[in-house]
Amino acid sequence: MNNWNIKSLDHAAECAAAVTSVTGKLHIGCDRGASCSPRYYVAAVPAVGDPVSYAFNGDYYPCGSVAAVSKTLKKITTTEGKVFYRRRMTGSWVMDSTWSLVIGHIDRLNPEF
């Protein structure tokens, strides 16, 4: 959610708590770093049972559903055994520093290649 004027990570955490209370789905405050705009934002955390895929450069491959999310939210494991780690304080989880976790079963290849 990028349409708010969030000025700090603490403010992002407050906004995330508000969104979580309204939607019932866990959201977290995130910080992309000083070189990105908007720097602070709110992201949804994938929940156990959510269908997921992994993606890079326009290619998407389904990988089951979320089997486990660590208490620290740093690690997400899928039912196919793929493990994704949270990238710093962002709302992105990656596998092998390349493949990004995305919500939903998507089976699509980049048409440009």
NORHUVEN-V884886 format. One record per backbone hydrogen bond with DSSP energy under -0.5 kcal/mol. NH is the residue of the N-H (numbers start at 1). CO is the residue of the C=O. Records with the same first field share a line. If there is no record, write none. Layout:
NH->CO / CO
This chain:
6->4
7->5
12->8
13->9
14->10
15->11
16->12
17->13
18->14
19->15
20->16
21->17
22->18
23->19
24->20
28->43
30->41
31->89
32->39
36->33
41->30
42->1
43->28
45->26
49->66
50->47
52->64
53->102
54->61
55->100
56->59
59->56
60->108
61->54
63->52
66->50
67->77
68->77
70->75
73->70
76->84
77->68
78->82
79->65
80->63
81->78
84->76
85->94
86->74
87->92
88->86
90->87
94->85
95->99
98->95
99->95
100->55
101->93
102->53
104->51
106->104
108->60
113->110
